[in-house]
């Protein structure tokens, strides 16, 4: 059974940086497309960024492009999200997700991911 555990969330001032990490266990990490989603109360869980199995391709939501960077280390079974120039609107629960399906595109929909972590809270103060 695949387990994903996020870490690195916290409180940061606007303009600051945070690095989220997700550690995977129980599966073959290198065969999963990985992603970060975020969710605020009462809203849908939306994709932030996704990264291909090899790490060579990445997708970013327009709201975070040029501020966030997703990366992965298949030797360590980890995926990271480096967040910079944080804004109050980045405040959300952040979730790590894994997709085991072999696709010719980077999935961006919630329903396309099978594995989920419990989430880590990021709060950006103004």
C-alpha positions as CSV (number, residue, x, y, z in Angstrom):
1,X,0.0,0.0,0.0
2,X,1.4,3.4,-1.0
3,X,1.8,5.9,1.7
4,X,2.6,9.6,1.1
5,X,3.7,11.8,4.0
6,X,4.0,15.6,3.6
7,X,6.2,17.9,5.7
8,X,7.4,21.5,5.6
9,X,4.3,23.5,6.0
10,X,4.0,26.4,8.3
11,X,3.4,30.1,8.8
12,X,5.4,32.5,6.6
13,X,5.2,36.2,5.8
14,X,4.2,37.4,2.3
15,X,7.2,37.4,0.0
16,X,8.9,34.6,1.9
17,X,9.7,31.0,0.9
18,X,8.8,27.5,2.1
19,X,9.9,24.1,0.9
20,X,7.4,21.2,1.1
21,X,8.5,17.6,0.9
22,X,6.6,14.4,0.4
23,X,8.1,11.0,1.2
24,X,6.6,7.9,-0.4
25,X,6.7,4.3,0.7
26,X,5.1,1.0,-0.1
27,X,5.2,1.3,-3.9
28,X,7.4,1.9,-6.9
29,X,7.8,5.6,-6.7
30,X,9.7,6.0,-9.9
31,X,6.7,4.7,-11.9
32,X,4.2,7.4,-10.5
33,X,3.5,10.8,-11.9
34,X,3.6,13.0,-8.8
35,X,1.8,16.3,-8.1
36,X,1.0,18.8,-5.4
37,X,-2.6,20.0,-5.0
38,X,-4.0,22.6,-2.6
39,X,-7.3,23.2,-1.0
40,X,-9.0,25.9,1.1
41,X,-12.2,25.3,3.1
42,X,-15.3,25.0,0.9
43,X,-13.4,24.9,-2.3
44,X,-12.2,22.1,-4.6
45,X,-8.7,20.6,-4.4
46,X,-6.8,22.2,-7.3
47,X,-3.5,21.2,-8.8
48,X,-0.5,23.3,-8.1
49,X,2.2,21.4,-10.0
50,X,2.9,18.0,-11.5
51,X,6.1,16.2,-12.5
52,X,6.7,13.3,-14.8
53,X,8.1,9.9,-13.7
54,X,11.6,10.9,-14.9
55,X,11.4,14.4,-13.6
56,X,12.0,15.8,-17.1
57,X,8.6,17.3,-17.5
58,X,6.6,19.6,-15.2
59,X,3.3,21.4,-15.2
60,X,2.4,24.4,-13.2
61,X,-0.9,26.2,-12.5
62,X,-0.8,29.7,-13.9
63,X,-1.2,31.2,-10.4
64,X,2.1,29.7,-9.2
65,X,4.2,29.6,-12.4
66,X,7.6,31.3,-12.0
67,X,7.2,31.2,-8.2
68,X,7.0,27.5,-7.4
69,X,9.3,24.7,-8.5
70,X,8.5,21.0,-8.3
71,X,11.2,18.4,-8.2
72,X,11.7,14.7,-7.4
73,X,14.4,12.3,-6.3
74,X,13.6,8.8,-7.4
75,X,16.5,7.4,-5.4
76,X,15.0,8.9,-2.2
77,X,11.4,8.4,-3.1
78,X,10.6,12.1,-2.5
79,X,8.9,14.9,-4.3
80,X,9.4,18.5,-3.3
81,X,7.7,21.8,-3.9
82,X,9.9,24.9,-3.5
83,X,7.6,27.9,-3.0
84,X,8.9,31.5,-3.2
85,X,7.4,35.0,-3.4
86,X,4.5,33.6,-1.4
87,X,1.3,35.5,-1.3
88,X,-1.6,35.4,1.2
89,X,-3.7,33.7,-1.5
90,X,-1.3,30.8,-1.4
91,X,-2.7,30.0,2.0
92,X,-4.1,26.5,1.8
93,X,-3.7,22.8,2.8
94,X,-1.2,21.3,0.4
95,X,-1.5,17.7,-0.6
96,X,1.0,15.3,-2.3
97,X,-0.6,13.0,-4.9
98,X,0.6,10.1,-7.0
99,X,-0.8,8.7,-10.3
100,X,0.3,5.1,-11.2
101,X,-1.3,5.2,-14.7
102,X,1.0,5.5,-17.8
103,X,-0.3,8.5,-19.7
104,X,1.1,10.6,-22.5
105,X,0.3,13.8,-20.6
106,X,0.7,15.2,-17.1
107,X,-2.6,14.7,-15.3
108,X,-4.1,17.8,-13.6
109,X,-7.4,16.6,-12.4
110,X,-8.1,15.4,-8.8
111,X,-9.8,12.3,-10.0
112,X,-6.7,11.1,-12.0
113,X,-4.6,10.6,-8.9
114,X,-5.0,7.4,-6.8
115,X,-2.6,8.1,-3.9
116,X,-2.9,11.0,-1.5
117,X,-1.1,12.3,1.6
118,X,-2.8,13.8,4.6
119,X,-1.7,17.3,3.8
120,X,0.3,20.0,5.3
121,X,-1.0,23.6,6.1
122,X,0.7,26.6,4.6
123,X,-0.3,30.0,5.9
124,X,1.0,33.2,4.4
125,X,0.4,36.4,6.4
126,X,0.2,39.8,4.8
